[in-house]
């Protein structure tokens, strides 16, 4: 699902002649997001969100329009029946590599065990350990991913 460039013109990075720099979200992007969420969720969205008072624009600082498009797509493909809160949507914006995430969860789950002990564990035991830390580890992983993305966006903005 694409988040349409509000001006239907080249992105700011293209018009500046600096290809590859991420575009920063604007109020127009948030208005388009609001419209798309309204179309996707109908009365469910309208009942919780009239219009953005600046909270979502501030809460999505450092997120690019491409990441918002990614999150909108995930809402559909992952079957979200109710609209997400701002923190949930921000997490959805992270372009999370699921393989890296699983490796991170495994690392967190097994951090207190030496390699010999791990080699003696059953797959079921490892999965139970991973399940016990999955939510916290996923939150940490997504937060780290978003912070890196935000730093890249801010660095690109200061370079332009």
N, C-alpha and C positions, 0 to 999 in steps of 0.2 A: 504494500500500500504506500503510495507516494504522498508526501507532504508537499503540496504545490508551493513553489516560490511565489510569494504574495504579489510581486510585481510582474511576474511572467517574463522577467528579464534575466540575464546572466547573474549568477551568484556574485556576491561581493568579491570573492577571491578571484573570479574570472575577470570581472570588470576592473579590478586593480592591477590586472596583469600578473598576479601572483598565484599561479595554479597550485592546488594542493592545500591551501590554507583553509581551515574549517570556517564555515559561516556561523555566525552567532545568532541565536534566536532573537526575534523582535516581537513586538506586540502584535504585528500582523500574522506572524507564524502562530502565536497563541490563539488568535481569533480563528484561524483556519483549523487548528487542533480542536478548539471548542466546537466548531461546526461539524467536524468529522466525528467527534465523540457523540454529539447529539444525533447524528445519522445512524451511528452504530448502536447506540444504547437507548435512543428515544426517551421515553418518560423517565427511565432509570437515571439517565444523565441529567435531565432537566430538573429532577427532584432534588438533586444534590449540588448542582452547580448552575447558577444563573449566568454569570459571566466572571471572568477573571479580574480580580481587583489588584493584580500585580503579584499575587502570591505564587502563582504557577510560573510566571516569567522569572521571578527571583529564585524559586526552587529548582528551576531547570537551568540555572546559570552554568555555563560550561558545556551544555549539551548542544549538539548540532542538529540542524533540521534532518539530516540523514539518520541520526540516532532516533529522532522522534518518529520518522517513517518506519524504522525498524521496530520500534515499540508498538506502533499501531498494527503492524503486520502480526506481531506476536500475540496481540489481544485476540485476533481472529484465529490464527493457527493453533494457539494454545487453549482456545475455548473459554475465555473469560466471560462469564455470564453477567457479571456486574462490573461497572466501571471501576477502575483502580483509584486509590487515593494518590496524592502527589508523591509520597515516598515510594509507593508501589510502582507508579509510572516511571519514576526516575530509575528504579532498578531495571525496569523493562528496557529502558533506553540503552543500557550497557550492552555493547556487542560482546556478550560473554561467549567465550570459546568453551563449549561444554566439556571437551576433553581436558583442557587445562583446569577447569573447575573440578572435575572428578579427581584429577591428580592432586590438586590442592586439598580437597576434602580427605582423601586417603592419607596424605602427608600429615594433616592435622590430627586425624584419628589415630595414627600410629606413632605420633611423635615421642611417646614415652616408652616405646619398645625398641629393643635393639634388632638388628636385621635377622639374627638367628631365631629370636622369639617369633618374629613376624613370619619367617619361613615355616615355622611349625604350626601356625594358626590355620584353622579351616577357613575356607572362603566365606562360610556363613558367619563365623566369628568376626572376620574383617568387615563384612557388610553390616553387622550389628553395630560395631564400633563406628563405622562411617555414618550410619543412620543417627547415632546419638549426637554427632557433632555437625551434621549436614546443615541445619538451619543457620547456626552461628557462623560456620565456615563459609557458607554461601554469602551471607551478609558481608562478612569481611572481604571476601574476594570481589564482590560486586562494588563495594565501597572503594577498594583499592583501584579497580578498573576505572571507575568514574573519576576518581581523583587524578589519575594519570591523564585521562581524557581532558579534564578541566584544565590541568596544567598545560597540556599541549595547546588547547584553544587560547588560553591567556598568553602563552609565549608567542603564538602566531599573531595574536592581536597586537602585542607590543612591538613585534617586528615590522608590522605593516604601517 
